[in-house]
Amino acid sequence: MTLTEKINEDLKTAMKAGDALRRDTLRSLRAGIIELEKRGLERGITPDEEIALLNSAIKRRKETIEQLANANRPEVVEQEKKELAIVQEYLPAQMDEAEVAATIEKVVSSTGAAGPADFGKVMGLVMKELKGKAEGAVIQRIVKEKLGGA
């Protein structure tokens, strides 16, 4: 089942159950998918594009949570956190930091990276390998630690 199909099915379920928060969150995801599909491409959206869409939605919500917390709006922060949890349900399982560090260690040893100057090369390879499986900020932090650029 594709992401689009899963979201459509879950949207129907949320509407039948009267779950307004889940319904509205899934509608916003579906709108993003429709926007991607209408870009004039003669194919459906790829799994990589689906993950990018989900990551974008997650990033937007995290930024909104931070801004609302700074503005002292706890009631809206809670709603955004619930929406964030709903969106995260559709991402592939996230790797823990030990798994990310092991992957980075393999890339560093295979490329012969030796210091901060190799950061870009390592980040590019690691991001391709871990796309959608770990947050970019976590990956960046661990790569900097491994290359001595922290």
MODELLER restraints for C-alpha pairs under 7 A, 6 or more apart:
rsr = mdl.restraints
at = mdl.atoms
rsr.add(forms.Gaussian(group=physical.xy_distance, feature=features.Distance(at['CA:7:A'], at['CA:26:A']), mean=6.41, stdev=0.5))
rsr.add(forms.Gaussian(group=physical.xy_distance, feature=features.Distance(at['CA:7:A'], at['CA:30:A']), mean=6.99, stdev=0.5))
rsr.add(forms.Gaussian(group=physical.xy_distance, feature=features.Distance(at['CA:11:A'], at['CA:23:A']), mean=5.61, stdev=0.5))
rsr.add(forms.Gaussian(group=physical.xy_distance, feature=features.Distance(at['CA:11:A'], at['CA:26:A']), mean=6.00, stdev=0.5))
rsr.add(forms.Gaussian(group=physical.xy_distance, feature=features.Distance(at['CA:14:A'], at['CA:22:A']), mean=6.18, stdev=0.5))
rsr.add(forms.Gaussian(group=physical.xy_distance, feature=features.Distance(at['CA:14:A'], at['CA:23:A']), mean=5.38, stdev=0.5))
rsr.add(forms.Gaussian(group=physical.xy_distance, feature=features.Distance(at['CA:15:A'], at['CA:23:A']), mean=6.07, stdev=0.5))
rsr.add(forms.Gaussian(group=physical.xy_distance, feature=features.Distance(at['CA:22:A'], at['CA:86:A']), mean=6.96, stdev=0.5))
rsr.add(forms.Gaussian(group=physical.xy_distance, feature=features.Distance(at['CA:25:A'], at['CA:83:A']), mean=6.12, stdev=0.5))
rsr.add(forms.Gaussian(group=physical.xy_distance, feature=features.Distance(at['CA:37:A'], at['CA:44:A']), mean=6.38, stdev=0.5))
rsr.add(forms.Gaussian(group=physical.xy_distance, feature=features.Distance(at['CA:37:A'], at['CA:45:A']), mean=6.41, stdev=0.5))
rsr.add(forms.Gaussian(group=physical.xy_distance, feature=features.Distance(at['CA:51:A'], at['CA:91:A']), mean=6.77, stdev=0.5))
rsr.add(forms.Gaussian(group=physical.xy_distance, feature=features.Distance(at['CA:51:A'], at['CA:132:A']), mean=5.93, stdev=0.5))
rsr.add(forms.Gaussian(group=physical.xy_distance, feature=features.Distance(at['CA:54:A'], at['CA:87:A']), mean=6.82, stdev=0.5))
rsr.add(forms.Gaussian(group=physical.xy_distance, feature=features.Distance(at['CA:54:A'], at['CA:91:A']), mean=6.86, stdev=0.5))
rsr.add(forms.Gaussian(group=physical.xy_distance, feature=features.Distance(at['CA:58:A'], at['CA:84:A']), mean=6.08, stdev=0.5))
rsr.add(forms.Gaussian(group=physical.xy_distance, feature=features.Distance(at['CA:58:A'], at['CA:87:A']), mean=6.75, stdev=0.5))
rsr.add(forms.Gaussian(group=physical.xy_distance, feature=features.Distance(at['CA:61:A'], at['CA:80:A']), mean=6.35, stdev=0.5))
rsr.add(forms.Gaussian(group=physical.xy_distance, feature=features.Distance(at['CA:61:A'], at['CA:84:A']), mean=6.16, stdev=0.5))
rsr.add(forms.Gaussian(group=physical.xy_distance, feature=features.Distance(at['CA:65:A'], at['CA:77:A']), mean=5.38, stdev=0.5))
rsr.add(forms.Gaussian(group=physical.xy_distance, feature=features.Distance(at['CA:65:A'], at['CA:80:A']), mean=6.24, stdev=0.5))
rsr.add(forms.Gaussian(group=physical.xy_distance, feature=features.Distance(at['CA:68:A'], at['CA:77:A']), mean=6.04, stdev=0.5))
rsr.add(forms.Gaussian(group=physical.xy_distance, feature=features.Distance(at['CA:69:A'], at['CA:77:A']), mean=6.48, stdev=0.5))
rsr.add(forms.Gaussian(group=physical.xy_distance, feature=features.Distance(at['CA:92:A'], at['CA:132:A']), mean=6.69, stdev=0.5))
rsr.add(forms.Gaussian(group=physical.xy_distance, feature=features.Distance(at['CA:92:A'], at['CA:133:A']), mean=6.33, stdev=0.5))
rsr.add(forms.Gaussian(group=physical.xy_distance, feature=features.Distance(at['CA:93:A'], at['CA:133:A']), mean=6.40, stdev=0.5))
rsr.add(forms.Gaussian(group=physical.xy_distance, feature=features.Distance(at['CA:94:A'], at['CA:133:A']), mean=4.66, stdev=0.5))
rsr.add(forms.Gaussian(group=physical.xy_distance, feature=features.Distance(at['CA:94:A'], at['CA:134:A']), mean=5.39, stdev=0.5))
rsr.add(forms.Gaussian(group=physical.xy_distance, feature=features.Distance(at['CA:95:A'], at['CA:133:A']), mean=5.71, stdev=0.5))
rsr.add(forms.Gaussian(group=physical.xy_distance, feature=features.Distance(at['CA:95:A'], at['CA:134:A']), mean=5.65, stdev=0.5))
rsr.add(forms.Gaussian(group=physical.xy_distance, feature=features.Distance(at['CA:100:A'], at['CA:139:A']), mean=6.91, stdev=0.5))
rsr.add(forms.Gaussian(group=physical.xy_distance, feature=features.Distance(at['CA:101:A'], at['CA:142:A']), mean=6.47, stdev=0.5))
rsr.add(forms.Gaussian(group=physical.xy_distance, feature=features.Distance(at['CA:104:A'], at['CA:126:A']), mean=6.33, stdev=0.5))
rsr.add(forms.Gaussian(group=physical.xy_distance, feature=features.Distance(at['CA:104:A'], at['CA:143:A']), mean=6.69, stdev=0.5))
rsr.add(forms.Gaussian(group=physical.xy_distance, feature=features.Distance(at['CA:107:A'], at['CA:122:A']), mean=6.66, stdev=0.5))
rsr.add(forms.Gaussian(group=physical.xy_distance, feature=features.Distance(at['CA:107:A'], at['CA:126:A']), mean=6.83, stdev=0.5))
rsr.add(forms.Gaussian(group=physical.xy_distance, feature=features.Distance(at['CA:108:A'], at['CA:122:A']), mean=6.48, stdev=0.5))
rsr.add(forms.Gaussian(group=physical.xy_distance, feature=features.Distance(at['CA:114:A'], at['CA:147:A']), mean=6.39, stdev=0.5))
rsr.add(forms.Gaussian(group=physical.xy_distance, feature=features.Distance(at['CA:115:A'], at['CA:147:A']), mean=4.64, stdev=0.5))
rsr.add(forms.Gaussian(group=physical.xy_distance, feature=features.Distance(at['CA:115:A'], at['CA:148:A']), mean=6.09, stdev=0.5))
rsr.add(forms.Gaussian(group=physical.xy_distance, feature=features.Distance(at['CA:116:A'], at['CA:147:A']), mean=5.33, stdev=0.5))
rsr.add(forms.Gaussian(group=physical.xy_distance, feature=features.Distance(at['CA:116:A'], at['CA:148:A']), mean=6.17, stdev=0.5))
rsr.add(forms.Gaussian(group=physical.xy_distance, feature=features.Distance(at['CA:116:A'], at['CA:149:A']), mean=5.12, stdev=0.5))
rsr.add(forms.Gaussian(group=physical.xy_distance, feature=features.Distance(at['CA:144:A'], at['CA:150:A']), mean=5.04, stdev=0.5))
